[in-house]
Amino acid sequence: MYNLYMRKAQNSIGIFDSGLGGLTILKELRKAMPHENIIYFGDSAHVPYGSKSKETVSQFSLDIAKFLESKKVKLILVACNTASALALDTLKKHISIPILGVITPGAKAATQAKNKHIFVIGTRATVKSGAYAKEIKKLNKQVKVKQIACPLFVPLIEEGLAYDKITKLAIEKYLKEIKKAGPSTLILGCTHYPVIKENIAKFLPKVILVDSAKEITKEAKLLLEKENLLNKTGKGKIELFVSDSPKNFSALAKTILGFNLKAKEIRFYI
């Protein structure tokens, strides 16, 4: 029972991430549900979350979720894998709106690929949490799961270096073990990583890539259809909020989305 207000199809979908990465989900949402209104919050003041404690990530996530709740969104998507791994339980206790994280949809897609070896790449915090491995084992105890932390990927992408040689070198360094393993499945366990998906695919041509942005979009659409909350008319509007450097964020956002979107700065914590 969601008692804050009457949820309607016209209400926005809320998305939040530690920075730019969640824009990959926004992009997928626009393809799959072009009529939906979307409110996005990028916590650019505190990116990356992957090096922070559970308590800190949970507090940042809760503050942002409350902000989205105040905007009367009908659904919140936790785009950040680290926040999904460390803060989802806290959010569900304190927020009255339905919330989806990226871990479960990604794990489901990986097990459906039916490879015996599943690799997960993510931030240090996501890997340390073991969230993907736990979820995958619930679905299929027979598969082998190996997790690899790739701490440089997020700052490189946030700095606009996704297509730079230094990022290609980082891909080769972090993912050489996966290349040696041969046919397998790889979960891109951070929503920043689809930005460099093309280069990862070139380096790992025999590996099935699971894009969490695509998978959570599928889950969101199914949920909205089930609850009769899918917006089927009008052109969806997008609002973009950040906690720091809106001009820089807007410029980098264009490289992911392919269109201009002006970010508004809002701070509700230090």
PAVEX-254435 format. One record per residue: x, y, z of N, C-alpha, C in turn; residue in three letters; residue number from 1. Coordinates in steps of 0.1 Angstrom, whole numbers. Example, Ala and Ser with C-alpha at 12.3 -4.5 7.8 and 13.67 -1.06 7.14 Angstrom:
2
[[132; -57; 78]; [123; -45; 78]; [132; -33; 78]; "ALA"; 1]
[[128; -22; 71]; [137; -11; 71]; [129; 0; 79]; "SER"; 2]
! end
This chain:
270
[[9; -12; 0]; [0; 0; 0]; [9; 12; 0]; "MET"; 1]
[[8; 20; -11]; [17; 32; -12]; [8; 44; -8]; "TYR"; 2]
[[10; 49; 4]; [1; 58; 10]; [4; 73; 8]; "ASN"; 3]
[[16; 76; 2]; [19; 90; 0]; [10; 98; -10]; "LEU"; 4]
[[6; 91; -20]; [-2; 97; -31]; [-7; 86; -39]; "TYR"; 5]
[[-16; 89; -48]; [-21; 79; -58]; [-12; 78; -69]; "MET"; 6]
[[-6; 67; -71]; [3; 65; -83]; [-4; 65; -96]; "ARG"; 7]
[[1; 72; -106]; [-6; 73; -119]; [4; 69; -129]; "LYS"; 8]
[[-1; 65; -141]; [8; 62; -152]; [17; 74; -156]; "ALA"; 9]
[[11; 86; -154]; [18; 99; -159]; [29; 103; -149]; "GLN"; 10]
[[29; 97; -137]; [40; 100; -128]; [54; 95; -134]; "ASN"; 11]
[[64; 101; -130]; [78; 98; -136]; [83; 85; -130]; "SER"; 12]
[[93; 79; -137]; [102; 69; -132]; [114; 76; -126]; "ILE"; 13]
[[118; 73; -114]; [130; 78; -108]; [142; 69; -110]; "GLY"; 14]
[[153; 75; -114]; [166; 67; -115]; [176; 74; -107]; "ILE"; 15]
[[185; 67; -100]; [197; 74; -94]; [209; 65; -95]; "PHE"; 16]
[[220; 72; -96]; [233; 65; -98]; [244; 74; -91]; "ASP"; 17]
[[255; 69; -88]; [266; 77; -83]; [271; 87; -92]; "SER"; 18]
[[269; 86; -105]; [273; 95; -115]; [266; 94; -128]; "GLY"; 19]
[[274; 92; -139]; [269; 91; -152]; [264; 78; -156]; "LEU"; 20]
[[268; 67; -149]; [265; 53; -154]; [250; 50; -156]; "GLY"; 21]
[[242; 55; -147]; [228; 53; -148]; [221; 58; -161]; "GLY"; 22]
[[228; 67; -167]; [223; 72; -180]; [222; 61; -191]; "LEU"; 23]
[[229; 50; -189]; [228; 39; -198]; [214; 33; -196]; "THR"; 24]
[[209; 33; -184]; [195; 28; -181]; [185; 38; -187]; "ILE"; 25]
[[187; 51; -185]; [178; 61; -190]; [177; 59; -205]; "LEU"; 26]
[[188; 57; -212]; [188; 55; -226]; [180; 42; -230]; "LYS"; 27]
[[182; 31; -223]; [174; 19; -226]; [159; 21; -223]; "GLU"; 28]
[[156; 29; -213]; [142; 32; -209]; [135; 40; -221]; "LEU"; 29]
[[142; 49; -226]; [137; 57; -237]; [134; 49; -249]; "ARG"; 30]
[[142; 39; -252]; [140; 30; -263]; [127; 21; -261]; "LYS"; 31]
[[127; 16; -249]; [116; 6; -245]; [103; 12; -242]; "ALA"; 32]
[[104; 24; -235]; [91; 31; -231]; [92; 46; -234]; "MET"; 33]
[[91; 49; -246]; [93; 63; -250]; [83; 74; -244]; "PRO"; 34]
[[72; 69; -239]; [62; 78; -234]; [64; 81; -219]; "HIS"; 35]
[[74; 74; -213]; [76; 76; -198]; [83; 89; -195]; "GLU"; 36]
[[78; 96; -184]; [86; 107; -179]; [96; 101; -169]; "ASN"; 37]
[[108; 107; -169]; [119; 102; -162]; [126; 113; -154]; "ILE"; 38]
[[129; 111; -141]; [137; 120; -133]; [149; 112; -129]; "ILE"; 39]
[[161; 118; -133]; [174; 112; -130]; [182; 120; -120]; "TYR"; 40]
[[188; 113; -111]; [197; 120; -102]; [211; 113; -102]; "PHE"; 41]
[[221; 121; -106]; [235; 116; -106]; [243; 123; -94]; "GLY"; 42]
[[248; 115; -85]; [255; 120; -74]; [269; 123; -77]; "ASP"; 43]
[[271; 133; -86]; [284; 136; -90]; [294; 141; -80]; "SER"; 44]
[[288; 146; -68]; [297; 151; -57]; [304; 140; -50]; "ALA"; 45]
[[298; 127; -51]; [303; 116; -43]; [308; 104; -51]; "HIS"; 46]
[[308; 106; -65]; [313; 95; -73]; [328; 93; -71]; "VAL"; 47]
[[333; 80; -70]; [325; 67; -71]; [321; 62; -58]; "PRO"; 48]
[[310; 54; -58]; [305; 48; -46]; [313; 36; -42]; "TYR"; 49]
[[320; 30; -52]; [327; 17; -51]; [338; 16; -40]; "GLY"; 50]
[[343; 28; -36]; [353; 28; -26]; [348; 32; -12]; "SER"; 51]
[[335; 34; -11]; [329; 39; 1]; [323; 27; 10]; "LYS"; 52]
[[321; 30; 23]; [315; 20; 32]; [300; 18; 29]; "SER"; 53]
[[296; 7; 34]; [281; 4; 34]; [273; 14; 40]; "LYS"; 54]
[[277; 19; 51]; [270; 30; 59]; [269; 43; 50]; "GLU"; 55]
[[280; 47; 44]; [280; 59; 37]; [271; 58; 24]; "THR"; 56]
[[273; 46; 17]; [265; 44; 5]; [250; 43; 8]; "VAL"; 57]
[[247; 37; 19]; [233; 36; 23]; [227; 50; 26]; "SER"; 58]
[[234; 58; 33]; [229; 72; 36]; [228; 80; 24]; "GLN"; 59]
[[237; 80; 15]; [236; 88; 3]; [224; 83; -5]; "PHE"; 60]
[[222; 70; -6]; [211; 64; -14]; [198; 67; -8]; "SER"; 61]
[[197; 67; 5]; [184; 70; 12]; [181; 85; 10]; "LEU"; 62]
[[190; 94; 11]; [188; 108; 8]; [182; 110; -6]; "ASP"; 63]
[[189; 104; -15]; [184; 106; -29]; [171; 100; -32]; "ILE"; 64]
[[168; 88; -26]; [155; 81; -28]; [144; 90; -22]; "ALA"; 65]
[[147; 96; -11]; [137; 105; -4]; [134; 117; -13]; "LYS"; 66]
[[144; 122; -20]; [143; 133; -29]; [134; 129; -41]; "PHE"; 67]
[[136; 117; -46]; [128; 112; -57]; [114; 109; -53]; "LEU"; 68]
[[112; 104; -41]; [99; 102; -35]; [91; 115; -34]; "GLU"; 69]
[[98; 126; -31]; [92; 139; -30]; [87; 144; -43]; "SER"; 70]
[[93; 139; -54]; [89; 142; -68]; [77; 133; -72]; "LYS"; 71]
[[72; 125; -64]; [61; 117; -67]; [63; 107; -78]; "LYS"; 72]
[[75; 101; -78]; [78; 91; -89]; [70; 78; -85]; "VAL"; 73]
[[67; 70; -96]; [59; 58; -94]; [68; 46; -92]; "LYS"; 74]
[[81; 47; -95]; [90; 36; -94]; [104; 42; -93]; "LEU"; 75]
[[113; 36; -85]; [127; 40; -84]; [136; 29; -89]; "ILE"; 76]
[[145; 32; -98]; [155; 22; -103]; [168; 26; -97]; "LEU"; 77]
[[174; 17; -89]; [187; 20; -83]; [198; 15; -94]; "VAL"; 78]
[[202; 25; -102]; [211; 22; -113]; [225; 18; -108]; "ALA"; 79]
[[229; 23; -97]; [243; 19; -92]; [243; 5; -86]; "CYS"; 80]
[[252; -3; -91]; [254; -17; -86]; [258; -17; -72]; "ASN"; 81]
[[267; -8; -68]; [272; -7; -54]; [261; -4; -45]; "THR"; 82]
[[252; 6; -48]; [241; 9; -40]; [231; -2; -40]; "ALA"; 83]
[[229; -9; -51]; [220; -21; -52]; [225; -32; -42]; "SER"; 84]
[[238; -34; -42]; [244; -44; -33]; [244; -40; -19]; "ALA"; 85]
[[246; -28; -15]; [248; -24; -1]; [236; -17; 5]; "LEU"; 86]
[[227; -11; -3]; [217; -2; 3]; [203; -6; 0]; "ALA"; 87]
[[200; -16; -8]; [187; -19; -13]; [178; -22; -1]; "LEU"; 88]
[[182; -30; 8]; [174; -34; 20]; [170; -22; 28]; "ASP"; 89]
[[179; -13; 30]; [177; -1; 37]; [166; 8; 30]; "THR"; 90]
[[167; 9; 17]; [158; 17; 9]; [144; 11; 10]; "LEU"; 91]
[[143; -2; 9]; [130; -8; 9]; [123; -7; 23]; "LYS"; 92]
[[131; -5; 34]; [125; -3; 47]; [120; 11; 49]; "LYS"; 93]
[[126; 21; 42]; [122; 35; 45]; [115; 42; 33]; "HIS"; 94]
[[114; 36; 22]; [108; 42; 10]; [95; 34; 7]; "ILE"; 95]
[[84; 41; 4]; [71; 35; 2]; [69; 32; -13]; "SER"; 96]
[[77; 36; -22]; [76; 34; -36]; [83; 21; -40]; "ILE"; 97]
[[78; 13; -50]; [85; 2; -54]; [99; 5; -59]; "PRO"; 98]
[[109; -3; -56]; [123; -1; -59]; [129; -13; -66]; "ILE"; 99]
[[136; -11; -77]; [143; -22; -83]; [158; -19; -84]; "LEU"; 100]
[[166; -29; -80]; [180; -28; -81]; [185; -36; -94]; "GLY"; 101]
[[197; -34; -97]; [203; -40; -110]; [208; -55; -108]; "VAL"; 102]
[[210; -59; -95]; [217; -72; -93]; [208; -84; -98]; "ILE"; 103]
[[196; -85; -93]; [188; -96; -96]; [185; -98; -111]; "THR"; 104]
[[181; -87; -118]; [179; -88; -133]; [192; -93; -140]; "PRO"; 105]
[[203; -88; -136]; [216; -92; -142]; [219; -107; -140]; "GLY"; 106]
[[217; -111; -127]; [219; -125; -124]; [210; -134; -131]; "ALA"; 107]
[[198; -131; -133]; [188; -139; -140]; [193; -141; -155]; "LYS"; 108]
[[197; -130; -161]; [201; -131; -175]; [213; -139; -177]; "ALA"; 109]
[[222; -138; -167]; [235; -146; -168]; [232; -161; -167]; "ALA"; 110]
[[224; -165; -158]; [221; -179; -157]; [213; -185; -169]; "THR"; 111]
[[206; -176; -175]; [198; -181; -187]; [207; -183; -199]; "GLN"; 112]
[[219; -177; -198]; [229; -180; -209]; [234; -194; -209]; "ALA"; 113]
[[233; -201; -198]; [237; -215; -196]; [252; -218; -199]; "LYS"; 114]
[[260; -209; -196]; [275; -211; -196]; [279; -216; -182]; "ASN"; 115]
[[289; -225; -181]; [293; -230; -168]; [301; -220; -160]; "LYS"; 116]
[[307; -211; -168]; [315; -201; -161]; [309; -187; -163]; "HIS"; 117]
[[306; -180; -151]; [301; -167; -151]; [311; -158; -144]; "ILE"; 118]
[[315; -147; -151]; [324; -137; -145]; [315; -125; -142]; "PHE"; 119]
[[319; -118; -131]; [313; -105; -128]; [324; -94; -126]; "VAL"; 120]
[[322; -83; -133]; [332; -72; -131]; [324; -61; -124]; "ILE"; 121]
[[330; -54; -115]; [323; -43; -108]; [333; -35; -100]; "GLY"; 122]
[[328; -26; -92]; [336; -18; -83]; [341; -27; -71]; "THR"; 123]
[[350; -23; -64]; [355; -30; -52]; [344; -34; -42]; "ARG"; 124]
[[335; -24; -40]; [325; -26; -30]; [315; -36; -35]; "ALA"; 125]
[[311; -36; -48]; [302; -46; -53]; [308; -60; -53]; "THR"; 126]
[[320; -61; -57]; [327; -74; -56]; [328; -79; -42]; "VAL"; 127]
[[332; -70; -33]; [334; -74; -19]; [320; -79; -13]; "LYS"; 128]
[[309; -73; -17]; [296; -77; -12]; [292; -91; -15]; "SER"; 129]
[[297; -96; -27]; [294; -109; -31]; [279; -110; -36]; "GLY"; 130]
[[273; -99; -38]; [258; -99; -41]; [255; -106; -54]; "ALA"; 131]
[[263; -105; -64]; [260; -112; -77]; [262; -127; -75]; "TYR"; 132]
[[273; -131; -68]; [275; -145; -66]; [264; -152; -58]; "ALA"; 133]
[[259; -145; -48]; [249; -150; -40]; [236; -152; -48]; "LYS"; 134]
[[233; -142; -56]; [220; -142; -64]; [221; -153; -75]; "GLU"; 135]
[[233; -154; -81]; [235; -164; -91]; [233; -178; -86]; "ILE"; 136]
[[239; -180; -74]; [239; -194; -68]; [225; -198; -63]; "LYS"; 137]
[[217; -188; -60]; [203; -190; -57]; [195; -196; -69]; "LYS"; 138]
[[199; -191; -81]; [193; -195; -94]; [199; -208; -100]; "LEU"; 139]
[[212; -210; -98]; [219; -222; -103]; [231; -225; -95]; "ASN"; 140]
[[231; -235; -87]; [242; -238; -78]; [254; -245; -86]; "LYS"; 141]
[[251; -249; -98]; [261; -256; -106]; [272; -247; -112]; "GLN"; 142]
[[268; -235; -115]; [278; -226; -122]; [289; -221; -113]; "VAL"; 143]
[[300; -218; -120]; [312; -213; -113]; [312; -198; -115]; "LYS"; 144]
[[313; -190; -104]; [313; -176; -105]; [326; -170; -100]; "VAL"; 145]
[[332; -161; -108]; [344; -154; -105]; [342; -139; -106]; "LYS"; 146]
[[345; -132; -95]; [343; -117; -95]; [356; -110; -97]; "GLN"; 147]
[[356; -99; -104]; [369; -92; -107]; [366; -77; -104]; "ILE"; 148]
[[373; -71; -95]; [371; -56; -93]; [379; -48; -104]; "ALA"; 149]
[[373; -38; -109]; [379; -30; -120]; [377; -15; -115]; "CYS"; 150]
[[385; -11; -105]; [383; 2; -99]; [386; 14; -108]; "PRO"; 151]
[[393; 12; -119]; [397; 24; -127]; [386; 27; -137]; "LEU"; 152]
[[377; 18; -141]; [367; 20; -151]; [358; 32; -149]; "PHE"; 153]
[[353; 33; -137]; [343; 44; -134]; [350; 58; -135]; "VAL"; 154]
[[361; 60; -128]; [368; 73; -129]; [372; 76; -144]; "PRO"; 155]
[[376; 67; -151]; [380; 69; -165]; [368; 74; -173]; "LEU"; 156]
[[356; 67; -171]; [344; 71; -179]; [339; 84; -174]; "ILE"; 157]
[[340; 87; -161]; [335; 100; -156]; [344; 111; -161]; "GLU"; 158]
[[356; 108; -164]; [366; 119; -169]; [365; 120; -184]; "GLU"; 159]
[[355; 113; -190]; [354; 114; -205]; [364; 107; -213]; "GLY"; 160]
[[370; 97; -207]; [381; 89; -214]; [377; 75; -218]; "LEU"; 161]
[[364; 73; -220]; [359; 60; -224]; [365; 54; -236]; "ALA"; 162]
[[368; 63; -246]; [374; 58; -259]; [389; 61; -260]; "TYR"; 163]
[[395; 64; -249]; [409; 67; -249]; [417; 54; -248]; "ASP"; 164]
[[430; 55; -253]; [439; 43; -252]; [440; 38; -238]; "LYS"; 165]
[[441; 47; -228]; [443; 43; -214]; [432; 33; -210]; "ILE"; 166]
[[419; 36; -214]; [408; 27; -211]; [409; 13; -217]; "THR"; 167]
[[414; 13; -230]; [416; 0; -236]; [427; -8; -229]; "LYS"; 168]
[[437; -1; -224]; [448; -8; -217]; [443; -13; -203]; "LEU"; 169]
[[434; -6; -197]; [428; -10; -184]; [419; -23; -187]; "ALA"; 170]
[[412; -23; -198]; [403; -34; -202]; [412; -47; -203]; "ILE"; 171]
[[423; -45; -210]; [432; -56; -212]; [438; -61; -199]; "GLU"; 172]
[[442; -52; -190]; [447; -56; -177]; [438; -63; -168]; "LYS"; 173]
[[425; -58; -167]; [416; -64; -158]; [409; -76; -163]; "TYR"; 174]
[[408; -77; -176]; [400; -88; -182]; [408; -99; -189]; "LEU"; 175]
[[421; -99; -187]; [429; -109; -194]; [426; -124; -189]; "LYS"; 176]
[[422; -125; -176]; [418; -138; -171]; [406; -144; -178]; "GLU"; 177]
[[397; -135; -181]; [384; -139; -187]; [387; -143; -202]; "ILE"; 178]
[[396; -136; -208]; [400; -140; -222]; [406; -154; -222]; "LYS"; 179]
[[414; -157; -213]; [421; -170; -212]; [411; -181; -209]; "LYS"; 180]
[[400; -178; -202]; [390; -188; -198]; [382; -193; -210]; "ALA"; 181]
[[381; -186; -221]; [374; -191; -233]; [359; -187; -232]; "GLY"; 182]
[[350; -195; -238]; [336; -192; -238]; [330; -191; -224]; "PRO"; 183]
[[324; -180; -221]; [318; -178; -207]; [308; -167; -208]; "SER"; 184]
[[303; -163; -197]; [293; -152; -196]; [299; -141; -187]; "THR"; 185]
[[298; -129; -191]; [303; -118; -183]; [292; -108; -179]; "LEU"; 186]
[[290; -106; -166]; [280; -95; -162]; [288; -82; -160]; "ILE"; 187]
[[283; -72; -168]; [288; -59; -166]; [282; -53; -153]; "LEU"; 188]
[[289; -55; -142]; [283; -53; -129]; [284; -38; -124]; "GLY"; 189]
[[283; -29; -133]; [283; -15; -130]; [276; -8; -142]; "CYS"; 190]
[[267; 1; -140]; [260; 7; -151]; [269; 17; -159]; "THR"; 191]
[[281; 20; -154]; [290; 28; -162]; [296; 19; -174]; "HIS"; 192]
[[297; 6; -171]; [304; -3; -180]; [298; -4; -194]; "TYR"; 193]
[[285; -3; -196]; [280; -4; -210]; [286; 8; -219]; "PRO"; 194]
[[291; 18; -213]; [297; 29; -221]; [309; 24; -228]; "VAL"; 195]
[[316; 14; -222]; [328; 8; -228]; [325; -6; -233]; "ILE"; 196]
[[313; -10; -235]; [309; -23; -238]; [315; -27; -252]; "LYS"; 197]
[[315; -18; -261]; [320; -21; -275]; [335; -26; -274]; "GLU"; 198]
[[343; -19; -266]; [357; -22; -265]; [359; -35; -257]; "ASN"; 199]
[[350; -38; -247]; [351; -50; -240]; [347; -62; -249]; "ILE"; 200]
[[337; -60; -258]; [333; -70; -267]; [344; -74; -277]; "ALA"; 201]
[[351; -64; -281]; [362; -66; -291]; [373; -74; -284]; "LYS"; 202]
[[376; -71; -272]; [386; -78; -264]; [382; -93; -261]; "PHE"; 203]
[[369; -95; -259]; [363; -108; -255]; [353; -112; -265]; "LEU"; 204]
[[357; -116; -277]; [347; -119; -287]; [339; -132; -285]; "PRO"; 205]
[[344; -141; -276]; [338; -154; -274]; [329; -154; -261]; "LYS"; 206]
[[328; -142; -255]; [321; -141; -242]; [307; -134; -244]; "VAL"; 207]
[[297; -140; -237]; [284; -134; -237]; [284; -122; -227]; "ILE"; 208]
[[280; -111; -231]; [280; -99; -222]; [266; -97; -217]; "LEU"; 209]
[[264; -95; -204]; [251; -92; -198]; [251; -78; -194]; "VAL"; 210]
[[243; -70; -200]; [242; -55; -198]; [231; -53; -188]; "ASP"; 211]
[[234; -49; -176]; [224; -47; -165]; [214; -36; -168]; "SER"; 212]
[[218; -26; -177]; [209; -16; -181]; [197; -21; -189]; "ALA"; 213]
[[200; -30; -198]; [190; -37; -206]; [181; -45; -197]; "LYS"; 214]
[[187; -53; -188]; [179; -62; -180]; [170; -55; -170]; "GLU"; 215]
[[175; -45; -163]; [166; -38; -154]; [154; -30; -161]; "ILE"; 216]
[[157; -26; -173]; [147; -20; -181]; [135; -30; -184]; "THR"; 217]
[[139; -42; -188]; [129; -53; -190]; [121; -55; -177]; "LYS"; 218]
[[127; -56; -166]; [120; -58; -153]; [111; -46; -150]; "GLU"; 219]
[[116; -34; -152]; [107; -22; -150]; [95; -22; -158]; "ALA"; 220]
[[96; -25; -171]; [85; -25; -180]; [74; -36; -176]; "LYS"; 221]
[[79; -48; -172]; [70; -58; -167]; [63; -54; -155]; "LEU"; 222]
[[70; -48; -146]; [63; -43; -133]; [52; -33; -136]; "LEU"; 223]
[[56; -23; -144]; [46; -12; -147]; [34; -18; -155]; "LEU"; 224]
[[36; -27; -164]; [25; -34; -171]; [16; -41; -161]; "GLU"; 225]
[[22; -49; -152]; [15; -57; -142]; [6; -48; -134]; "LYS"; 226]
[[11; -36; -130]; [4; -27; -121]; [-4; -17; -129]; "GLU"; 227]
[[-5; -18; -142]; [-13; -9; -150]; [-8; 5; -149]; "ASN"; 228]
[[5; 7; -149]; [11; 20; -147]; [20; 24; -158]; "LEU"; 229]
[[19; 17; -169]; [27; 20; -181]; [21; 32; -188]; "LEU"; 230]
[[29; 43; -190]; [24; 55; -197]; [24; 52; -212]; "ASN"; 231]
[[13; 53; -219]; [11; 49; -233]; [9; 61; -242]; "LYS"; 232]
[[9; 73; -237]; [6; 85; -245]; [16; 96; -242]; "THR"; 233]
[[17; 105; -252]; [25; 117; -250]; [40; 114; -252]; "GLY"; 234]
[[48; 125; -253]; [62; 124; -254]; [68; 125; -240]; "LYS"; 235]
[[76; 115; -236]; [81; 115; -222]; [91; 126; -220]; "GLY"; 236]
[[90; 133; -208]; [99; 143; -204]; [110; 138; -195]; "LYS"; 237]
[[122; 144; -196]; [133; 140; -188]; [138; 152; -179]; "ILE"; 238]
[[139; 150; -166]; [146; 160; -157]; [158; 153; -152]; "GLU"; 239]
[[169; 161; -152]; [182; 157; -148]; [187; 165; -136]; "LEU"; 240]
[[190; 159; -125]; [195; 165; -113]; [209; 159; -110]; "PHE"; 241]
[[218; 168; -105]; [231; 163; -100]; [235; 170; -87]; "VAL"; 242]
[[244; 165; -80]; [248; 171; -68]; [261; 180; -69]; "SER"; 243]
[[267; 180; -81]; [278; 189; -83]; [282; 190; -98]; "ASP"; 244]
[[288; 200; -102]; [293; 203; -116]; [282; 200; -127]; "SER"; 245]
[[271; 207; -127]; [261; 204; -137]; [265; 206; -152]; "PRO"; 246]
[[274; 216; -154]; [278; 218; -168]; [286; 207; -173]; "LYS"; 247]
[[296; 203; -165]; [304; 191; -169]; [296; 179; -171]; "ASN"; 248]
[[287; 176; -162]; [278; 165; -163]; [270; 165; -175]; "PHE"; 249]
[[264; 176; -178]; [256; 177; -190]; [264; 175; -203]; "SER"; 250]
[[276; 179; -204]; [285; 177; -215]; [288; 162; -217]; "ALA"; 251]
[[291; 156; -206]; [294; 141; -207]; [282; 133; -210]; "LEU"; 252]
[[270; 138; -204]; [258; 131; -207]; [254; 130; -221]; "ALA"; 253]
[[258; 140; -229]; [255; 141; -243]; [262; 129; -250]; "LYS"; 254]
[[274; 126; -246]; [282; 115; -253]; [275; 102; -251]; "THR"; 255]
[[267; 100; -240]; [261; 87; -237]; [247; 87; -244]; "ILE"; 256]
[[239; 98; -242]; [225; 99; -247]; [224; 102; -261]; "LEU"; 257]
[[233; 110; -266]; [232; 115; -280]; [224; 127; -282]; "GLY"; 258]
[[219; 133; -271]; [212; 146; -272]; [215; 154; -260]; "PHE"; 259]
[[212; 167; -261]; [215; 177; -250]; [205; 175; -239]; "ASN"; 260]
[[210; 176; -227]; [201; 175; -215]; [207; 184; -204]; "LEU"; 261]
[[201; 195; -201]; [207; 204; -191]; [204; 199; -177]; "LYS"; 262]
[[215; 197; -169]; [214; 193; -155]; [212; 204; -146]; "ALA"; 263]
[[203; 202; -135]; [201; 211; -125]; [209; 207; -112]; "LYS"; 264]
[[215; 216; -106]; [223; 212; -94]; [214; 213; -82]; "GLU"; 265]
[[214; 203; -73]; [207; 203; -61]; [215; 196; -50]; "ILE"; 266]
[[216; 202; -39]; [223; 196; -27]; [214; 195; -15]; "ARG"; 267]
[[213; 183; -10]; [205; 182; 2]; [212; 175; 13]; "PHE"; 268]
[[225; 173; 11]; [234; 168; 22]; [248; 173; 19]; "TYR"; 269]
[[257; 171; 28]; [271; 175; 26]; [280; 163; 24]; "ILE"; 270]
! end
